[in-house]
Amino acid sequence: MGNKISGKDLIKLGFPKTNTINIALGQINRYRKKEKKETILTEAKNVLLNPENYEGNGTWGKLAESLIQPVEIKKHELKSTRAPFSIFGENEIDEPTKFQLYDALKLPVSVAGALMPDAHFGYGLPIGGVLATDNAVIPYGVGVDIGCRMSLSVFDLPAEYLNGKTDMLENILMNHTKFGMKEVHKIKADHEVFSRDEFREIPLLKGLLDKAYTQLGTSGGGNHFVEFGIVEINESKPEWNLPNGKYVAVLSHSGSRGLGANIAKHYTYLAGKQTPLPKNVQHLAWLNLETHDGQEYWKAMNLAGEYAKACHDDIHRRIAKALGKRVLVNIGNHHNFAWKEMINGKEYIIHRKGATPAGKGVLGIIPGSMTAPGYIVEGLGNESSLNSASHGAGRVLSRSKCKQTFTRNDIKNVLKKNGVNLIGGNVDEAPMAYKDIRKVMNCQQELVRVLGTFTPKVVRMDR
């Protein structure tokens, strides 16, 4: 008979011949397949008899939900009309990107949307797309790199400190930052995020804890970076206790690493099964926040965001220690995330996929390319943008187009002209691949106020 549990085993226990059988088998195969058959069947029987006792349980919660309130799976069609939306910097955005937002606005759960001036084509939502939904979260509306964020540390050092220290700064970045799939720190750091209940209560996360611990304080590939540069503060905030002027600073860009990628993959699959959509928008499948999977994703997403922040905190701690200087001010923000926010007196889910939160008084960082300034900004709370702004300059050339267009010598010449030293980096991240950040910022003057700038000088990326 073997140790594998079948649908017949569950039917013998008294399970109804409905989708509950598939749900039970899916949960068992995913999380409990190495355990004894008798043990699993005993637990399954208890869930059948008293499902209310298992609501919210990591393994059995979804099965309990299906027994208490069965949900009919049906294919959803798009609405014929779009939800209200605004586009900022329309002339800087191509048509395919706009139409990607238009499709998202036709989802049955969509209530409003916006497109930022750095927007370009992506999976599901466009990069630079903002979407408000009613009681639903779209894993691909958040993105694969959950909690991808910016973090800027301003040091107690004048800008002149950088003069003649390029070799030293390169050594600090080489020795104290790690990139890509293989590099990790030899001396691991602990962090309070690892004591979060979600790592014990959600089976998927329990299996990702070791990976998360190993990758703490590392950065991903692609457009992720850690760089030394010069911050110029033009309008200091009272809480910074920092006079206007120029300082040495470190800017980092990265997300939740393997933890976030695995969360995105798992819950995108579940969303696709629960809210199937037409092929052209299948990546926009959502999870109802009142369901077990919706609540579980929300917890996992928020944990991934906290983990991404922990990675940046560790990066900046290591660099500050190597410099032997204290951080005066740190500013950071997510730009791949979903938030619960109020619109016209009602709470909705605001997805910002490659967009910076820009509620009134909210601080953020909008980077340029390696050879262009980034901006320290304060949100103006513009409701037509769903309290959002761009997350950077935005691509004008795809990665494949970059490889066809530029050589490494082209990049070296541009970097030299701008006085920037680069460690690593691939042709697909050529500075010329990006829009003019100054034009992008000009298109969002009604969204954010500029408090200062960051100019890169020594940059490290994945090789």
Secondary structure, DSSP 8 states (H G I E B T S, - for coil): --S---HHHHHHHT--SSHHHHHHHHHHHHHTTTS-HHHHHHHHHHHHH-GGGGTT-TTTHHHHHHHHS----------SS---EEESSGGGS-HHHHHHHHHHTTSTTEEEEEEEEEEE--SSS-EEEEEEESSEE-HHHH-SSTT-EEEEEEEEEEGGGGTT-HHHHHHHHHHH--BTTT---SS----GGGG-THHHHSHHHHTTHHHHHHHTT-B-STT-EEEEEEEEESS--GGGT--SEEEEEEEEEE--HHHHHHHHHHHHHHHHHHS---GGGGGG--EETTSHHHHHHHHHHHHHHHHHHHHHHHHHHHHHHHHT--EEEEEEEESEEEEEEEETTEEEEEEEESEEE--TT-EEEE---TTS-EEEEEE---GGGTSEEESSS-BSS-HHHHHHH--HHHHHHHHHHTT-EEES--GGG-GGGB--HHHHHHTTTTTEEEEEEEEEEEEE---
